[in-house]
Amino acid sequence: MSEYKKDFWMLAISMLLFMSSFNLLIPELNSMMELLKAGDKKGLVFIFFSIAAAIARPISGKLADSIGRKKVMYIGAIVGALSCLAYPFLSILYLFLFLRFIHGFSAGFYPTGATAMVTDLLPSNKRGLGMGIWGIFVSVGFGLGQILTYPIIHLLGYHALFIIAFLMAIIACLMVASTVETLPEHQKIKFSLKILRLKSNDLLEPSVRPAAVVMFFAATCSGFVYVLTPDIATYLELENKGLYFGFYAISSLVIRLFTASLSDKIGRRKTLIIAMVLLLIAMLLTGFANNVTLFLCAATMYGFASGISSPALMAWMADLSLPHRRGVGSGTLFIALEGGFMLGAGLSILVYNNTATTVMITFILASLFTILAILYLIWHLIKYKTRI
């Protein structure tokens, strides 16, 4: 652990807080849509969020490689914090979805800048392990945010949820301020739109395409999970709708303790094949869960899959990306994440009929995307006989 600098740990904790900030709200989003009389359009809250994040990725990737990683993270944290405060004041569907769109920009900026900066900090021979540790903090942020939603509302009140989410984002921003910028020749911010002009090579980094394809398929499954699991928890009479992601976070953390350096040893693609098989099992278990035990077993399997795949994908992206293009490279990977997430959320609107009887068929559809990921990885292994 001594190979990792203090700034790495500061960034990891700040990322945990940032992820917890917007995940605190997720278990209640379906209920908010019901109050807005839009229960049949629940997937839209994730689609609008992901569209904005996807739009923001190439912009934030270019900015991270020009004005610096930290400034990009500041933008994401501040936009996210202010968005959290605005939720309780919106009672019109269109304004609510617009806020989700704005909030999505924060998710398009902060993780892109943070991932580029962490990649700069990690020694190349410890990249897989480092990304595994980084992923632990990300996963804990996901799960911690969602599992805390229920106790915060019941102990402190509904509005406290949004205030705490705001404070988490602000603290994350302050922690970034204590780190040292890793981009050596970053530009000063000028009041000009020229810096936001995107060329074709600013949008995507072609070299990281293999990692992005796998990310896309895996993220499609996440789109289904985020939209449906709060409702499944309701059908199973679980009071804490974030419990699925609590088990996900714990299992993701545990598996990383044993497999953090797995992709450094056996290669990124073989590691990802293992992860996608576990994700296939998780999707089927979630769809067929007819009791709390099976539902939480599915969450555990989902955590195992994520705990193995996330560091491998991040490390693969770093391997494939040119050093001066890591901002765009990480942005490309996150664009794939948002694109897959949008597809999963969109398909859930079409297939899931807001009833328990359609859950199974929806997750059978989700499982097909894991099969596509497995087939792609096997093809890539056969065609490109490289170490990574």
C-alpha positions as CSV (number, residue, x, y, z in Angstrom):
1,M,0.0,0.0,0.0
2,S,3.0,2.3,0.4
3,E,3.2,2.7,-3.4
4,Y,0.0,4.7,-3.3
5,K,0.4,8.4,-2.4
6,K,-1.6,10.4,0.1
7,D,-3.5,12.0,-2.8
8,F,-4.7,8.6,-4.0
9,W,-6.4,8.0,-0.6
10,M,-7.9,11.5,-0.5
11,L,-9.3,11.1,-3.9
12,A,-10.7,7.6,-3.0
13,I,-12.5,9.0,0.1
14,S,-13.8,12.0,-1.9
15,M,-15.1,9.7,-4.6
16,L,-16.9,7.6,-1.9
17,L,-18.6,10.7,-0.6
18,F,-19.6,11.9,-4.1
19,M,-21.1,8.5,-5.1
20,S,-22.9,8.4,-1.8
21,S,-24.3,11.9,-2.4
22,F,-26.4,11.1,-5.5
23,N,-27.0,7.4,-4.5
24,L,-28.8,8.6,-1.3
25,L,-31.7,9.7,-3.5
26,I,-32.0,6.7,-5.8
27,P,-34.2,4.5,-3.5
28,E,-36.8,7.3,-3.3
29,L,-36.8,8.2,-7.0
30,N,-39.5,5.7,-7.9
31,S,-41.7,7.0,-5.1
32,M,-41.1,10.6,-6.3
33,M,-42.3,9.5,-9.8
34,E,-45.4,7.9,-8.3
35,L,-46.2,11.2,-6.5
36,L,-45.8,13.0,-9.9
37,K,-48.3,10.5,-11.3
38,A,-45.6,9.1,-13.6
39,G,-45.2,5.6,-12.2
40,D,-45.1,4.0,-15.6
41,K,-42.2,6.2,-16.7
42,K,-39.8,5.4,-13.8
43,G,-37.0,4.6,-16.2
44,L,-37.0,8.3,-17.4
45,V,-35.3,9.5,-14.2
46,F,-32.2,7.4,-15.1
47,I,-32.4,8.0,-18.8
48,F,-32.3,11.8,-18.4
49,F,-29.5,11.5,-15.8
50,S,-27.5,9.3,-18.2
51,I,-28.1,11.4,-21.3
52,A,-26.6,14.4,-19.5
53,A,-23.7,12.4,-18.1
54,A,-23.0,11.0,-21.6
55,I,-23.0,14.5,-23.1
56,A,-20.7,15.7,-20.4
57,R,-18.1,12.9,-20.7
58,P,-16.3,14.1,-23.9
59,I,-16.4,17.7,-22.6
60,S,-15.1,16.7,-19.2
61,G,-12.5,14.4,-20.8
62,K,-11.1,17.2,-22.9
63,L,-11.2,19.6,-20.0
64,A,-9.4,17.1,-17.8
65,D,-6.6,16.9,-20.3
66,S,-6.4,20.7,-20.8
67,I,-7.4,22.7,-17.7
68,G,-6.7,20.0,-15.2
69,R,-8.3,17.1,-13.4
70,K,-9.1,19.0,-10.3
71,K,-11.1,21.8,-12.0
72,V,-13.3,19.2,-13.7
73,M,-14.0,17.6,-10.3
74,Y,-14.9,20.9,-8.8
75,I,-17.5,21.5,-11.5
76,G,-19.0,18.1,-10.9
77,A,-19.1,18.4,-7.1
78,I,-20.7,21.8,-7.1
79,V,-23.3,21.0,-9.7
80,G,-24.1,17.8,-7.8
81,A,-24.4,19.6,-4.5
82,L,-26.8,22.3,-5.7
83,S,-28.9,19.7,-7.6
84,C,-29.4,17.7,-4.4
85,L,-30.8,20.8,-2.6
86,A,-33.3,21.4,-5.4
87,Y,-35.2,18.1,-5.4
88,P,-37.8,18.8,-2.7
89,F,-39.0,22.0,-4.4
90,L,-40.1,20.4,-7.6
91,S,-43.6,19.1,-8.1
92,I,-43.9,19.2,-11.9
93,L,-42.7,16.2,-13.9
94,Y,-40.9,18.1,-16.6
95,L,-39.0,20.2,-14.1
96,F,-38.1,17.1,-12.1
97,L,-36.7,15.4,-15.2
98,F,-34.9,18.6,-16.1
99,L,-33.2,18.5,-12.7
100,R,-32.3,14.9,-13.2
101,F,-30.7,16.1,-16.5
102,I,-28.7,18.8,-14.7
103,H,-27.7,16.4,-11.9
104,G,-26.4,14.0,-14.6
105,F,-23.8,16.6,-15.7
106,S,-22.2,16.3,-12.3
107,A,-21.8,12.5,-12.7
108,G,-20.3,13.3,-16.2
109,F,-17.6,15.5,-14.7
110,Y,-16.5,14.3,-11.3
111,P,-15.7,10.6,-12.0
112,T,-14.0,11.5,-15.3
113,G,-11.6,13.9,-13.7
114,A,-11.1,11.6,-10.7
115,T,-10.4,8.5,-12.8
116,A,-7.9,10.4,-15.0
117,M,-6.1,11.7,-11.9
118,V,-6.0,8.3,-10.1
119,T,-4.6,6.7,-13.3
120,D,-1.8,9.4,-13.2
121,L,-1.1,8.5,-9.6
122,L,-0.9,4.7,-9.9
123,P,2.3,2.9,-10.7
124,S,1.9,0.9,-13.9
125,N,2.9,-2.4,-12.3
126,K,0.3,-2.0,-9.6
127,R,-2.5,-0.6,-11.7
128,G,-4.9,-3.5,-11.4
129,L,-4.6,-3.6,-7.7
130,G,-4.8,0.1,-7.4
131,M,-8.0,0.2,-9.5
132,G,-9.3,-2.6,-7.3
133,I,-8.8,-0.4,-4.2
134,W,-10.3,2.6,-6.0
135,G,-13.3,0.5,-7.0
136,I,-13.8,-0.5,-3.4
137,F,-14.4,3.1,-2.5
138,V,-16.7,3.6,-5.5
139,S,-18.8,0.5,-4.6
140,V,-19.0,1.4,-1.0
141,G,-20.3,4.9,-2.1
142,F,-22.9,3.2,-4.2
143,G,-24.1,0.9,-1.5
144,L,-23.7,3.2,1.5
145,G,-25.7,5.9,-0.1
146,Q,-28.6,3.7,-0.8
147,I,-28.7,1.7,2.4
148,L,-28.6,5.0,4.4
149,T,-31.7,6.4,2.7
150,Y,-34.2,4.6,4.9
151,P,-32.6,5.3,8.3
152,I,-32.0,9.0,7.4
153,I,-35.6,9.6,6.4
154,H,-37.0,7.8,9.5
155,L,-34.6,9.3,12.0
156,L,-34.0,12.8,10.6
157,G,-36.9,13.4,8.2
158,Y,-37.4,13.5,4.5
159,H,-35.7,16.8,3.8
160,A,-32.6,15.8,5.8
161,L,-31.9,13.3,3.0
162,F,-31.3,16.1,0.5
163,I,-29.3,18.2,2.9
164,I,-27.0,15.3,3.8
165,A,-26.6,14.6,0.1
166,F,-25.6,18.2,-0.5
167,L,-23.1,18.1,2.4
168,M,-21.4,15.0,1.1
169,A,-20.8,16.5,-2.3
170,I,-19.4,19.7,-0.7
171,I,-17.0,17.7,1.5
172,A,-15.9,15.7,-1.5
173,C,-15.1,19.0,-3.2
174,L,-13.0,20.2,-0.2
175,M,-11.0,17.0,-0.1
176,V,-10.1,17.4,-3.8
177,A,-8.8,20.9,-2.9
178,S,-6.2,19.3,-0.6
179,T,-4.6,17.3,-3.5
180,V,-2.0,18.2,-6.0
181,E,-2.9,18.5,-9.7
182,T,-1.4,15.7,-11.7
183,L,-1.7,17.3,-15.2
184,P,1.8,18.9,-15.7
185,E,0.9,21.7,-18.1
186,H,-2.7,22.5,-17.5
187,Q,-4.2,25.7,-19.0
188,K,-5.8,28.5,-17.0
189,I,-9.5,28.8,-17.3
190,K,-10.4,31.5,-19.8
191,F,-13.9,33.0,-20.3
192,S,-14.0,31.5,-23.9
193,L,-16.1,28.9,-25.5
194,K,-13.1,27.8,-27.7
195,I,-12.0,25.3,-25.0
196,L,-15.4,23.6,-25.2
197,R,-15.2,23.1,-28.9
198,L,-14.9,19.4,-29.6
199,K,-13.1,17.7,-32.5
200,S,-13.9,14.2,-33.5
201,N,-10.9,12.8,-31.5
202,D,-12.1,14.6,-28.4
203,L,-15.3,12.5,-28.3
204,L,-14.0,9.0,-28.1
205,E,-10.6,7.4,-27.7
206,P,-10.5,4.5,-30.3
207,S,-7.7,2.6,-28.4
208,V,-10.0,1.9,-25.5
209,R,-12.9,0.5,-27.6
210,P,-12.5,-3.1,-26.4
211,A,-13.0,-2.1,-22.7
212,A,-15.8,0.3,-23.7
213,V,-17.7,-2.5,-25.5
214,V,-17.7,-4.7,-22.4
215,M,-18.6,-1.8,-20.2
216,F,-21.6,-1.0,-22.4
217,F,-23.0,-4.5,-22.1
218,A,-22.4,-4.7,-18.3
219,A,-23.9,-1.2,-17.8
220,T,-27.0,-2.2,-19.7
221,C,-27.7,-4.7,-16.9
222,S,-27.2,-2.0,-14.3
223,G,-29.9,0.1,-16.0
224,F,-32.4,-2.7,-15.4
225,V,-31.2,-3.2,-11.8
226,Y,-31.5,0.5,-10.9
227,V,-35.0,0.9,-12.3
228,L,-36.5,-2.3,-11.0
229,T,-34.9,-3.3,-7.7
230,P,-36.7,-0.7,-5.6
231,D,-40.0,-2.0,-6.9
232,I,-38.9,-5.6,-6.3
233,A,-38.1,-4.7,-2.7
234,T,-41.6,-3.3,-2.4
235,Y,-43.2,-6.4,-3.8
236,L,-41.2,-8.5,-1.3
237,E,-42.3,-6.1,1.5
238,L,-38.8,-4.9,2.3
239,E,-39.0,-1.6,4.1
240,N,-35.5,-0.6,3.2
241,K,-35.5,-0.3,-0.6
242,G,-31.8,0.3,-0.7
243,L,-31.0,-3.1,1.0
244,Y,-30.2,-4.7,-2.4
245,F,-27.4,-2.2,-2.9
246,G,-26.2,-2.6,0.6
247,F,-25.6,-6.3,0.0
248,Y,-24.1,-5.4,-3.3
249,A,-21.6,-3.0,-1.7
250,I,-20.6,-5.4,1.0
251,S,-20.1,-8.3,-1.4
252,S,-18.2,-6.1,-3.9
253,L,-15.9,-5.0,-1.1
254,V,-15.3,-8.5,0.1
255,I,-14.5,-9.9,-3.3
256,R,-12.1,-7.1,-4.1
257,L,-10.1,-8.0,-1.0
258,F,-9.3,-11.4,-2.7
259,T,-9.3,-10.5,-6.4
260,A,-8.0,-6.9,-6.5
261,S,-4.8,-8.0,-8.4
262,L,-6.5,-10.8,-10.3
263,S,-6.3,-9.0,-13.7
264,D,-2.6,-8.2,-13.1
265,K,-2.0,-12.0,-12.9
266,I,-4.3,-13.7,-15.4
267,G,-5.0,-10.7,-17.7
268,R,-7.9,-8.3,-18.1
269,R,-10.0,-10.3,-20.5
270,K,-10.0,-13.6,-18.7
271,T,-10.9,-11.8,-15.5
272,L,-13.8,-10.1,-17.2
273,I,-15.1,-13.4,-18.6
274,I,-15.3,-14.6,-15.0
275,A,-17.1,-11.4,-14.0
276,M,-19.6,-11.6,-16.8
277,V,-20.5,-15.2,-15.9
278,L,-21.2,-14.0,-12.4
279,L,-23.2,-11.1,-13.8
280,L,-25.3,-13.5,-15.8
281,I,-26.1,-15.5,-12.7
282,A,-27.0,-12.3,-10.8
283,M,-29.4,-11.1,-13.5
284,L,-31.3,-14.4,-13.5
285,L,-31.4,-14.7,-9.7
286,T,-32.8,-11.1,-9.5
287,G,-35.5,-11.8,-12.1
288,F,-36.6,-15.1,-10.4
289,A,-36.3,-13.8,-6.8
290,N,-39.7,-14.6,-5.1
291,N,-38.4,-14.1,-1.5
292,V,-36.1,-11.8,0.3
293,T,-33.3,-14.4,0.7
294,L,-33.0,-15.1,-3.0
295,F,-33.3,-11.4,-3.7
296,L,-30.3,-10.6,-1.4
297,C,-28.4,-13.6,-2.8
298,A,-28.8,-12.0,-6.2
299,A,-27.5,-8.7,-4.9
300,T,-24.5,-10.5,-3.5
301,M,-23.7,-12.1,-6.8
302,Y,-24.2,-8.7,-8.5
303,G,-21.6,-7.3,-6.1
304,F,-19.2,-10.1,-6.9
305,A,-19.5,-9.5,-10.6
306,S,-19.0,-5.7,-10.2
307,G,-16.1,-6.1,-7.7
308,I,-14.2,-8.2,-10.2
309,S,-15.2,-6.3,-13.4
310,S,-14.8,-2.7,-12.4
311,P,-11.0,-2.7,-11.6
312,A,-10.3,-4.9,-14.6
313,L,-12.1,-2.5,-16.9
314,M,-10.4,0.5,-15.4
315,A,-7.0,-1.1,-15.6
316,W,-7.7,-2.3,-19.2
317,M,-8.7,1.3,-20.2
318,A,-5.5,2.6,-18.6
319,D,-3.4,0.0,-20.4
320,L,-4.9,0.8,-23.8
321,S,-5.0,4.6,-23.5
322,L,-2.1,6.9,-24.4
323,P,-0.8,8.8,-21.3
324,H,-1.8,12.2,-22.7
325,R,-5.2,10.9,-23.7
326,R,-6.3,9.4,-20.3
327,G,-8.9,12.0,-19.7
328,V,-10.6,11.2,-23.1
329,G,-9.9,7.5,-22.5
330,S,-11.7,7.5,-19.1
331,G,-14.4,9.7,-20.6
332,T,-14.9,7.1,-23.4
333,L,-15.3,4.3,-20.9
334,F,-17.9,6.3,-18.9
335,I,-19.8,7.2,-22.1
336,A,-20.1,3.5,-22.7
337,L,-21.3,3.1,-19.1
338,E,-24.0,5.8,-19.6
339,G,-25.0,4.5,-23.0
340,G,-25.5,1.0,-21.6
341,F,-27.3,2.3,-18.6
342,M,-29.7,4.3,-20.8
343,L,-30.4,1.3,-22.9
344,G,-31.2,-0.8,-19.9
345,A,-33.4,1.8,-18.3
346,G,-35.1,2.4,-21.7
347,L,-35.8,-1.3,-22.3
348,S,-37.2,-1.6,-18.8
349,I,-39.8,1.0,-19.7
350,L,-40.8,-1.1,-22.7
351,V,-40.8,-4.5,-21.1
352,Y,-41.6,-3.9,-17.4
353,N,-45.3,-3.1,-17.0
354,N,-45.0,-1.8,-13.4
355,T,-46.1,-5.1,-12.1
356,A,-44.4,-8.0,-10.4
357,T,-45.4,-10.4,-13.2
358,T,-43.2,-8.7,-15.7
359,V,-40.0,-8.6,-13.6
360,M,-38.8,-12.1,-14.7
361,I,-39.0,-11.5,-18.4
362,T,-37.3,-8.1,-18.0
363,F,-34.3,-9.7,-16.3
364,I,-34.1,-12.5,-18.8
365,L,-33.6,-9.8,-21.4
366,A,-30.9,-8.3,-19.2
367,S,-29.1,-11.6,-19.0
368,L,-28.7,-11.6,-22.8
369,F,-26.4,-8.6,-22.6
370,T,-24.0,-10.5,-20.3
371,I,-23.9,-13.4,-22.9
372,L,-23.0,-10.8,-25.6
373,A,-20.2,-9.6,-23.3
374,I,-18.9,-13.1,-22.8
375,L,-18.9,-13.9,-26.5
376,Y,-17.1,-10.6,-27.3
377,L,-14.4,-11.3,-24.8
378,I,-13.8,-14.8,-26.1
379,W,-13.6,-13.5,-29.7
380,H,-11.2,-10.8,-28.6
381,L,-9.0,-13.3,-26.8
382,I,-8.8,-15.5,-29.9
383,K,-8.3,-12.7,-32.4
384,Y,-5.8,-10.6,-30.3
385,K,-3.3,-12.9,-28.5
386,T,-1.8,-10.1,-26.3
387,R,-1.2,-10.0,-22.6
388,I,-3.8,-7.4,-22.0
